[in-house]
């Protein structure tokens, strides 16, 4: 199994540009999570999906952020327009077990730098 | 609101020097407490799940324990390869599938 796949691994962009992060969860997993990690705030949940449906997006910082999951094999997190304070590492994770939802499998992350 | 506090923020040990990491939590109703390991430049990797007070789990040099207010990750005779950041997280009954993570403890084992 290839594990959770994220792309790109690194992204450098200028303020105001649109950024799209991509994630392929582990096959058969029915939960998908997007996290953001910074030194100041640690690991924060942004949004999660169950069976491709967004369940809780209360962690999405503002309307500039949006996430989609068009099918069970693909999800995107988009930031438009990007700002320097969005610089962070963004992780995607997937899980196979709803009741044991804490056992999540994380991807390698995308390091986003907004200048 | 569910909260997790980990201490210390950083810990430096000599190889073979045993110690413990602390995770204090407040949660409306605990469904599970989780320990993860994170190496630099990588995503967190699952270690343990604990469900109720008194429960213990072991893996190699690591043992996790749980009380009603806190969890400990005991590291016995650590090796340099145990160096990593260790994250604690809780899943509460009101949080659906939302894990709440602590800030982590950065552990360094010197040879």
Interface residues (C-beta under 8 A of the other chain):
Chain A: X4 X31 X33 X42 X43 X44 X45 X48 X50 X55 X56 X91 X93 X95 X98 X99 X100 X101 X102 X103 X104 X105 X106 X107 X108 X109
Chain B: X31 X32 X34 X41 X42 X43 X44 X45 X46 X49 X87 X89 X91 X96 X97 X98 X99 X101 X102 X103 X104
